């Protein structure tokens, strides 16, 4: 990022320790391509198709969903990202100040496991893209050996990008943003010319409850990035604009989510099978002409590589906060191996890719939201983070609290998680309160999780924050951040 390369070089060696002020020279505008790249996924097309086929929404309702989802989810991404520029450390390291050195292992472990699933889904989608291009260009058909080979290739490249660190990730994000924009315009033009718009606009409106549930489905992908947001803002100076962080987060995601979801909803009118395809990537190769399908799938492949690279980059920090005593770039390898194994199982054994994906998203949103509620509520009162206390895991740490746990945070997190699951429904799991009530019907289990965990955390009186941050200036933007 910016001048970070001058301090770190091509390989980022810094782990979870806070970034010194002298190296925090990034700009908030650099967050825009970061969140563009985090959303370059053909799965958004499939989810857009699901809005029409499964949720029975019309084109205008799909527009509302495609606009609201990134505002809600990436608004939270930007808000939590403010903590990164305050403390200069990754999200799960800053989380130690909230949950305690030992208490942070509870949400940290769950978030780390959830990342396995997210990275597995991305790896599978990327491997499908490679297989589809090989089939279109060379007539090479899919077989088990080729599945394993393409998956291995995808995971290895992902590991290389994420292992090198923030500079390489950000550079790749920048160029991927330009390429994605060019090829998306080509697909849009093709759809405009070849779509029966009378049929698109003739679709009847669906239920409002399903439209709200659709927002939650699309937003779940953004919610999964919230704990990682400080990882990409820790090189920002303390004086960086809070509005700039939030605005660039929403803008970068929205400029991708909106057209991708709408393109998927338009495609679904004439090809409804897109919403339930076992291999959604190869399905695109069938409905688009080769001169568009091949370059678009290639850029989609690049997008999936970058999404997984960003996820593994953050997962490396999470692994370090859980106690893995290895450098960050080696901590990344743990998730790479896991995604390779789980990806092979999903591609060779699973019978319904999209069903598994949607179910995973609904549970993922609840798992991440419990942490978001507590951490976000804590940001209302915390003015700074003690860098020395964050990396001190002994009893002398200012963040040791009671036996290494912050009771109010841990209890609020656990209760919020359980309550959210009670209202959540998926093909894998359905809570007893997921039906016959407003919250369950509208798919708001993840929202309830944030609200319950946040309010429970704020309810008990908290001791004054007496930690010191040597040389840390005041933060006049605190009020601005909360207002945003």
Secondary structure, DSSP 8 states (H G I E B T S, - for coil): -TTHHHHH-SS----SS---GGG--B-TTHHHHHHHHTT--THHHHHHHHHHHTS---HHHHHHHHHHHHHHHHHHHHHHHHHHHHH-S-HHHHTHHHH-TTTHHHHHHHHHHHHHHHHHHHHHHHHHHHHHHHHHHH-----HHHHHHHHHHHHHHHHHHHHH-HHHHHHHHHHHHHHHHHHHHHHHHHHHHHS-HHHHHT-----HHHHHHHHHHHHHHHHTTGGGGGGGTTTB-TTS-HHHHHHHHHHHHHHHHHHHHHHHHHHHHH-GGGGG-TTHHHHHHHHS-HHHHHHHHHHHHHHHHHHHHHHHHHHHHHHHHTT--S-HHHHHHHHHHHHHHHHHHHHHT-S-HHHHHHHHHHHHHHHHHHHHHHHHHHHTT-----HHHHH--STTSTT-TBTTB-HHHHHHHHHHHHHHHHT-B-SS-B-TTSSSSHHHHTT-HHHHHHHHHHHHHHHS---------TT----TTHHHHHH-
